[in-house]
Amino acid sequence: MPFAAAVLLLAGPCPATAADGYAGAEDHFAGSQIAKVEGVGEAPDVLYGGDEQQLGHDVSGHQGPVDWAGAAGSGAKFVYVKATEGTGFVNPQFAQQYNGSYNVGLIRGAYHFARPDISDGASQARYFLAHGGGWSADGKTLPGALDAEYNPYGETCYGKDAAGMVAWIRDFSDTYFAKTGRLPTIYTSTSWWKRCTANNAGFGGNPLWIARYNTFIGELPASWTSHAIWQFADRGTLPGDQNWFNGPVAGLLALALG
């Protein structure tokens, strides 16, 4: 079995309690706070296909065990799975979701819900890598993703000014790159990026996974002139949030291979 096909979760934190600072972490999935703050519009009424867009989704412990044969049968080509949050929470469904998607032929990757209020970016990148967030050049594994969005526990930008947030994201990205040779995908919304990084333009090398629940993608954050993935709806035919990869199957494979 290829190395990336199996994920060994070492003994580590169980889903944390409120006292641990992770109350509700199982329900903090990619876009959970963006939908609350920015709202949800209509999903695109034109479903792209063929060589133009590739359908995918993202899941977390919020979905519970996923029917992967059903997801593949409904057209899923790829998936991102929440692995970790901060330095104290691991998705209890991660092994079923990450390995299960691989076993039915999906290209999959793991993502980390950022907690800049808890610890530095390097520590969180290492925690993510230690709990399923790695990358392998097997053509089936997307680079790990950093979910940077509104704080579900308090102040929108986790108590950081724009310079502090940019430094935190850079710390995470550089640490992940040093360990894997890949820059992590950055998941965010344009509104959050503008508010919490002052629309920083210095992350163009990282693939962009943009959240916008509407019929059009809209303005991108200043770091990017194009996106890799568009999270266009918070529900649909696939479990979890609905996504389009921006390009042909060959492009999706290229993102996985690096």
C-alpha positions as CSV (number, residue, x, y, z in Angstrom):
1,M,0.0,0.0,0.0
2,P,1.5,3.4,-0.9
3,F,2.7,5.4,2.1
4,A,0.0,8.1,1.7
5,A,-2.8,5.5,1.5
6,A,-2.6,4.8,5.2
7,V,-2.7,7.4,8.0
8,L,-1.4,6.4,11.4
9,L,-2.8,8.7,14.1
10,L,-0.5,8.5,17.0
11,A,-1.8,8.8,20.5
12,G,-2.8,12.4,21.0
13,P,-5.5,14.7,22.2
14,C,-9.1,13.6,22.0
15,P,-11.7,16.1,21.0
16,A,-11.1,18.9,23.5
17,T,-13.5,20.3,26.1
18,A,-14.5,23.9,26.7
19,A,-11.9,24.1,29.4
20,D,-9.2,23.2,26.9
21,G,-10.1,26.2,24.7
22,Y,-11.6,24.1,21.9
23,A,-15.3,24.1,22.6
24,G,-17.2,23.1,19.4
25,A,-14.1,22.4,17.5
26,E,-15.7,19.4,15.8
27,D,-18.1,21.9,14.1
28,H,-15.4,24.3,13.0
29,F,-15.1,23.3,9.4
30,A,-13.8,25.2,6.4
31,G,-16.3,28.0,5.9
32,S,-18.3,27.5,9.0
33,Q,-17.6,31.0,10.2
34,I,-17.5,32.6,6.8
35,A,-21.1,31.5,6.2
36,K,-22.1,32.9,9.6
37,V,-20.4,36.3,9.0
38,E,-20.7,36.8,5.2
39,G,-23.9,34.9,4.6
40,V,-24.8,32.3,1.9
41,G,-26.2,33.3,-1.5
42,E,-27.3,31.1,-4.4
43,A,-25.1,28.4,-5.7
44,P,-24.0,28.7,-9.3
45,D,-26.8,27.7,-11.7
46,V,-24.3,26.5,-14.3
47,L,-22.5,23.4,-13.3
48,Y,-19.2,23.2,-15.1
49,G,-17.8,19.9,-16.2
50,G,-15.5,18.1,-18.5
51,D,-12.2,19.9,-18.9
52,E,-13.4,23.2,-17.4
53,Q,-14.0,22.4,-13.7
54,Q,-13.7,19.4,-11.5
55,L,-16.3,18.8,-8.7
56,G,-15.1,18.1,-5.2
57,H,-16.0,18.8,-1.6
58,D,-14.6,19.2,1.9
59,V,-15.6,17.3,5.1
60,S,-14.8,17.3,8.8
61,G,-15.9,15.6,12.0
62,H,-19.1,17.6,11.6
63,Q,-20.2,15.1,8.8
64,G,-19.4,12.0,10.8
65,P,-18.5,8.9,8.8
66,V,-18.8,9.5,5.0
67,D,-20.2,7.2,2.4
68,W,-17.2,7.4,0.0
69,A,-18.6,5.1,-2.6
70,G,-21.6,7.3,-2.7
71,A,-19.6,10.5,-3.0
72,A,-17.5,9.0,-5.8
73,G,-20.7,7.8,-7.6
74,S,-22.1,11.4,-7.3
75,G,-19.1,12.8,-9.3
76,A,-16.6,13.8,-6.6
77,K,-13.0,14.0,-8.0
78,F,-11.3,15.4,-4.9
79,V,-11.8,16.2,-1.2
80,Y,-10.1,18.1,1.6
81,V,-10.5,16.6,5.0
82,K,-10.1,18.6,8.3
83,A,-7.3,17.0,10.3
84,T,-6.5,19.4,13.1
85,E,-7.3,22.7,14.9
86,G,-4.7,24.7,16.8
87,T,-2.4,22.4,18.8
88,G,-5.1,20.5,20.8
89,F,-7.7,19.0,18.5
90,V,-7.7,16.1,16.0
91,N,-10.8,15.3,13.9
92,P,-12.0,12.0,15.4
93,Q,-13.3,11.0,11.9
94,F,-10.1,11.8,10.1
95,A,-8.9,8.2,9.4
96,Q,-12.2,7.1,8.0
97,Q,-12.5,10.2,5.9
98,Y,-9.0,10.5,4.6
99,N,-8.3,6.8,4.0
100,G,-11.8,6.1,2.8
101,S,-11.6,8.8,0.1
102,Y,-8.3,7.4,-1.1
103,N,-9.7,3.9,-1.3
104,V,-12.4,4.9,-3.7
105,G,-9.9,6.8,-6.0
106,L,-10.4,10.4,-4.9
107,I,-7.5,12.8,-4.8
108,R,-7.5,14.1,-1.2
109,G,-5.7,16.4,1.1
110,A,-5.9,17.4,4.7
111,Y,-6.5,20.9,6.2
112,H,-5.8,22.7,9.4
113,F,-8.2,25.1,11.1
114,A,-5.9,28.0,12.1
115,R,-5.9,29.3,15.7
116,P,-3.4,32.2,15.8
117,D,-4.6,33.0,19.3
118,I,-3.4,29.6,20.7
119,S,0.2,29.3,19.5
120,D,2.6,30.3,16.8
121,G,2.3,29.2,13.2
122,A,5.3,26.9,13.2
123,S,4.0,25.0,16.2
124,Q,0.6,24.5,14.5
125,A,2.2,23.4,11.2
126,R,4.2,20.8,13.1
127,Y,1.1,19.6,14.9
128,F,-0.8,19.4,11.6
129,L,2.0,17.4,10.0
130,A,2.1,15.0,13.0
131,H,-1.6,14.3,12.8
132,G,-2.2,13.5,9.1
133,G,-1.3,16.8,7.3
134,G,1.6,15.6,5.3
135,W,2.1,15.3,1.6
136,S,3.3,12.5,-0.7
137,A,4.1,12.7,-4.4
138,D,1.8,9.8,-5.2
139,G,-0.6,11.8,-7.4
140,K,-3.4,11.2,-4.9
141,T,-2.4,13.7,-2.2
142,L,-3.1,17.4,-2.3
143,P,-0.8,19.8,-0.4
144,G,-2.0,20.5,3.1
145,A,-4.3,23.5,3.5
146,L,-4.4,26.2,6.1
147,D,-8.0,27.3,6.9
148,A,-7.7,31.1,7.7
149,E,-11.1,32.5,8.6
150,Y,-13.2,34.3,11.2
151,N,-12.5,33.3,14.9
152,P,-15.3,31.2,16.3
153,Y,-14.1,31.9,19.8
154,G,-13.9,35.7,19.9
155,E,-12.3,38.6,18.1
156,T,-12.4,38.3,14.3
157,C,-8.6,38.3,13.7
158,Y,-7.6,36.3,16.8
159,G,-6.3,39.4,18.6
160,K,-3.7,40.1,15.9
161,D,-3.1,43.2,13.8
162,A,-2.4,42.8,10.1
163,A,1.3,42.5,10.4
164,G,1.0,39.9,13.2
165,M,-1.4,37.8,11.1
166,V,0.8,37.9,8.0
167,A,3.8,36.9,10.1
168,W,1.7,34.0,11.6
169,I,0.6,32.7,8.3
170,R,4.1,33.0,6.9
171,D,5.5,31.1,9.9
172,F,3.0,28.2,9.2
173,S,3.6,28.3,5.5
174,D,7.4,28.3,5.8
175,T,7.4,25.5,8.3
176,Y,5.2,23.3,6.2
177,F,7.3,24.0,3.1
178,A,10.5,23.1,5.0
179,K,9.1,19.7,6.0
180,T,7.3,18.8,2.8
181,G,8.8,20.8,-0.1
182,R,5.2,22.1,-0.8
183,L,3.7,25.4,0.0
184,P,0.3,24.8,1.7
185,T,-2.9,25.8,0.1
186,I,-4.5,28.8,1.7
187,Y,-8.3,28.7,2.3
188,T,-9.9,32.0,3.0
189,S,-12.4,34.6,1.9
190,T,-11.6,37.9,0.3
191,S,-13.4,39.8,3.1
192,W,-11.5,38.1,5.9
193,W,-8.2,38.5,4.1
194,K,-8.7,42.2,3.6
195,R,-9.7,42.7,7.2
196,C,-7.1,40.5,8.9
197,T,-4.1,40.8,6.7
198,A,-4.8,44.3,5.2
199,N,-5.1,42.5,1.8
200,N,-1.5,41.3,1.9
201,A,-0.1,40.5,-1.6
202,G,2.8,38.3,-0.5
203,F,1.3,34.7,-0.8
204,G,0.9,34.3,-4.5
205,G,3.0,31.1,-4.5
206,N,0.5,29.3,-2.3
207,P,-2.5,27.7,-4.1
208,L,-5.7,29.6,-3.3
209,W,-8.8,27.9,-2.1
210,I,-11.4,30.7,-2.0
211,A,-14.7,30.7,-0.2
212,R,-17.6,32.5,-1.8
213,Y,-21.2,31.1,-1.6
214,N,-22.7,32.8,-4.6
215,T,-23.3,32.5,-8.3
216,F,-20.0,34.2,-9.1
217,I,-16.5,34.0,-7.6
218,G,-16.0,37.8,-7.2
219,E,-12.8,39.6,-6.3
220,L,-9.8,37.6,-5.2
221,P,-7.5,38.6,-2.3
222,A,-4.5,40.7,-3.4
223,S,-2.0,37.8,-3.3
224,W,-3.7,36.0,-6.2
225,T,-4.7,36.6,-9.8
226,S,-6.4,33.2,-10.1
227,H,-7.7,30.5,-7.8
228,A,-7.1,26.8,-7.6
229,I,-10.3,25.8,-5.8
230,W,-13.6,27.6,-5.3
231,Q,-15.8,26.6,-2.4
232,F,-19.1,27.7,-3.9
233,A,-21.8,26.3,-1.6
234,D,-22.1,25.0,1.9
235,R,-24.3,22.1,0.9
236,G,-25.2,20.1,-2.3
237,T,-25.0,16.7,-3.9
238,L,-21.8,15.7,-2.0
239,P,-21.2,15.4,1.8
240,G,-20.0,18.7,3.3
241,D,-19.2,21.9,1.3
242,Q,-19.2,21.9,-2.5
243,N,-16.1,22.9,-4.5
244,W,-14.9,23.3,-8.0
245,F,-11.2,22.8,-9.0
246,N,-10.3,25.4,-11.5
247,G,-9.1,23.4,-14.5
248,P,-9.0,20.0,-16.1
249,V,-8.3,16.7,-14.4
250,A,-4.7,17.0,-15.6
251,G,-4.4,20.3,-13.6
252,L,-5.8,18.6,-10.5
253,L,-3.3,15.8,-10.8
254,A,-0.5,18.4,-11.3
255,L,-1.5,20.1,-8.0
256,A,-1.3,16.8,-6.3
257,L,2.1,15.9,-7.8
258,G,3.7,19.3,-7.2
